[in-house]
Amino acid sequence: MNLSLAVASIFLGYILGAIPFGYLLVKVATGKDIREQHSGRTGGTNAMRTGGFWVGLSTALLDIAKGAFTVVIARTLAPDVPVIHALSAIAGIVGHNYSIFLARRTPEGRLVLGGGAGGAAALGGATGLWPPAGLIIFGFGVLIFYFVGYASVTTLSVGALAFLIFLVRTLNGTSPWEYMLFGVLAQALLIWALRPNIKRLREGTERLHGFRARGKETPQPPNP
């Protein structure tokens, strides 16, 4: 393994993941700073709330694409090193959640990096590692969103489903075990990013969507 190419692959994965498509599209469409709206995240859900359906959909698709391309870059630079493929995809999620392009200081002087929760980037990473995984995760994600009713639970399912898919493929000898590492690390990043949502789930105040939201009103915190 060429160490410099491996490091370059992971670094480029981060930079690609850090491109804040939600921030850019919302800014162009509405003039608003998505970081100041609703959840403050830059992913497709908040982009849809802030800029409308097409802005949200475009954001989600671009975030999935950049996640997938982190693996394309990794396979180009380190074609025979599956752990680098997995880590480059993880770097894309880290970049999405903590974008260097959205760095700013809080009123207290603390440096923060804006970003999303990582669901679409994780879906893209899984798709890059094995394209059918993206279709499987997306299909289950739609069912979870509409029948469970929580966008946060849908996002949390991405890493878990990726791990299960690559576990099965590892056991039957069709995928390297390193791809399971992607599922584990992706799930850890999603859980960390969604800590406020998990707290609201426990309190019963998380926003409902899908079929369960029909005819129901869920108490909402001041800044969901």
C-alpha positions in Angstrom: 0.0 0.0 0.0 1.3 3.4 -0.9 0.8 5.4 2.3 0.8 8.8 0.7 -1.9 7.8 -1.7 -3.9 6.3 1.1 -3.7 9.5 3.1 -4.5 11.5 0.0 -7.6 9.4 -0.6 -8.9 9.9 3.0 -8.1 13.6 2.8 -9.9 14.0 -0.5 -12.8 12.0 0.9 -13.1 14.6 3.7 -12.9 17.6 1.4 -15.5 16.2 -1.0 -17.8 15.4 1.9 -17.3 18.9 3.3 -18.9 20.5 0.2 -22.0 22.1 1.8 -24.6 21.6 -0.9 -27.5 22.3 1.4 -26.0 25.6 2.5 -25.2 26.6 -1.1 -28.6 25.6 -2.6 -30.6 27.3 0.2 -28.5 30.4 -0.1 -29.0 30.6 -3.8 -32.7 29.8 -3.6 -33.8 31.9 -0.6 -30.8 34.0 0.5 -31.1 32.4 3.9 -28.3 30.8 5.9 -29.5 27.3 6.5 -27.5 27.2 9.7 -29.9 29.7 11.2 -33.0 27.8 10.2 -34.8 25.0 12.1 -32.3 22.3 13.1 -29.4 24.3 11.8 -28.1 21.3 9.8 -27.2 21.4 6.1 -28.7 18.1 5.0 -31.7 17.4 2.8 -34.4 17.5 5.5 -33.5 20.9 6.8 -32.9 22.2 3.2 -36.4 21.0 2.4 -37.9 22.8 5.4 -36.0 26.0 4.5 -36.0 26.1 0.7 -38.8 23.8 -0.4 -39.1 20.3 -1.9 -36.8 20.7 -4.9 -34.0 22.3 -2.9 -34.2 19.5 -0.3 -34.3 16.8 -2.9 -31.4 18.3 -4.8 -29.4 18.6 -1.6 -30.1 14.9 -0.7 -29.1 13.6 -4.1 -25.9 15.7 -4.2 -25.0 14.6 -0.7 -25.5 10.9 -1.7 -23.4 11.5 -4.8 -20.5 13.0 -3.0 -20.6 10.1 -0.5 -20.4 7.6 -3.4 -17.6 9.5 -5.1 -15.4 9.3 -2.0 -15.2 5.5 -2.8 -14.5 6.2 -6.5 -11.6 8.3 -5.5 -10.3 5.7 -3.0 -10.5 2.9 -5.6 -8.6 5.0 -8.1 -5.8 5.9 -5.7 -5.7 2.6 -3.7 -7.5 0.0 -5.8 -6.5 -3.0 -3.7 -6.9 -1.6 -0.2 -10.5 -2.1 1.0 -9.9 -0.5 4.4 -9.0 2.7 2.6 -12.2 2.5 0.6 -14.1 2.2 3.8 -12.2 5.0 5.7 -12.5 7.4 2.7 -16.2 6.9 2.8 -16.2 7.6 6.6 -14.0 10.7 5.9 -16.8 11.9 3.6 -19.3 11.6 6.4 -17.0 13.4 8.8 -16.6 16.2 6.2 -20.3 16.4 5.7 -21.0 16.7 9.5 -18.0 19.0 10.2 -17.3 21.0 7.1 -14.2 23.1 7.1 -16.0 25.3 4.6 -18.6 26.2 7.3 -16.2 27.1 10.0 -17.1 30.0 12.2 -16.7 31.3 15.7 -19.5 31.4 18.3 -20.2 34.6 20.3 -18.1 32.9 23.0 -15.1 32.7 20.6 -15.3 28.9 20.1 -14.6 27.5 16.6 -17.4 25.3 15.3 -17.8 23.4 12.0 -21.3 23.3 10.6 -22.8 20.5 8.7 -25.5 17.8 8.6 -26.2 14.6 10.4 -24.6 12.4 7.8 -27.4 10.2 6.6 -27.2 10.9 2.9 -23.4 10.9 2.9 -23.5 7.5 4.6 -26.0 6.2 2.1 -23.7 7.4 -0.6 -20.7 5.7 1.0 -22.5 2.4 1.2 -23.6 2.8 -2.4 -20.0 3.4 -3.5 -18.8 0.3 -1.7 -21.6 -1.9 -3.2 -24.2 -0.2 -5.4 -27.1 -2.5 -4.5 -26.6 -1.6 -0.9 -27.8 1.9 -1.7 -31.0 0.6 -3.2 -31.7 -1.7 -0.2 -31.0 1.0 2.4 -33.1 3.5 0.5 -36.0 1.1 0.2 -36.0 0.2 3.9 -35.5 3.9 4.7 -38.7 4.9 2.9 -40.6 2.3 4.8 -39.1 3.4 8.1 -39.8 7.0 7.4 -43.4 6.5 6.5 -44.4 3.8 9.0 -42.1 4.6 12.0 -42.5 8.3 11.3 -39.3 9.8 12.4 -36.6 11.3 10.1 -34.0 10.8 12.8 -34.8 7.1 13.1 -34.6 6.8 9.3 -31.1 8.4 9.4 -30.0 6.2 12.2 -31.1 3.1 10.2 -28.5 3.8 7.5 -25.4 2.8 9.3 -27.1 -0.2 10.9 -28.4 -1.5 7.6 -25.0 -0.9 6.0 -23.4 -3.0 8.7 -25.9 -5.8 8.3 -25.6 -5.8 4.5 -21.8 -6.0 4.6 -21.9 -8.6 7.5 -24.0 -10.9 5.3 -21.7 -10.3 2.3 -18.6 -10.9 4.4 -20.0 -14.2 5.8 -20.8 -15.4 2.3 -17.4 -14.3 1.0 -18.6 -11.7 -1.5 -17.3 -8.6 0.4 -14.2 -7.8 2.4 -14.6 -7.6 6.1 -13.3 -4.0 6.1 -16.6 -2.9 4.6 -18.3 -3.8 7.9 -16.0 -1.3 9.5 -17.8 1.4 7.4 -21.2 0.4 8.9 -19.9 0.5 12.5 -18.1 3.8 12.2 -20.9 5.4 10.1 -23.5 4.4 12.8 -21.3 5.9 15.5 -21.1 9.2 13.6 -24.9 9.2 13.0 -25.6 8.5 16.7 -23.2 11.3 17.8 -24.7 13.8 15.3 -28.3 13.0 16.3 -27.9 13.2 20.1 -30.5 16.0 20.4 -33.0 14.0 18.3 -32.4 10.9 20.4 -33.1 12.9 23.5 -36.4 14.2 21.9 -37.3 10.6 20.9 -37.0 9.6 24.6 -39.1 12.6 25.7 -41.7 11.9 23.0 -41.3 15.4 21.4 -39.6 14.4 18.2 -41.3 15.6 15.0 -43.5 13.0 13.4 -43.7 12.4 9.6 -45.4 10.0 7.3 -48.6 8.1 7.9 -48.3 8.4 11.7 -48.3 12.2 11.5 -51.8 12.2 9.9 -54.3 13.6 12.3 -51.7 13.9 15.1 -49.9 16.9 16.5 -46.7 16.2 18.3 -45.4 18.8 20.9 -42.5 20.5 19.3 -39.5 22.1 21.0 -38.8 25.8 20.2 -36.0 24.9 17.7 -36.7 21.3 16.4 
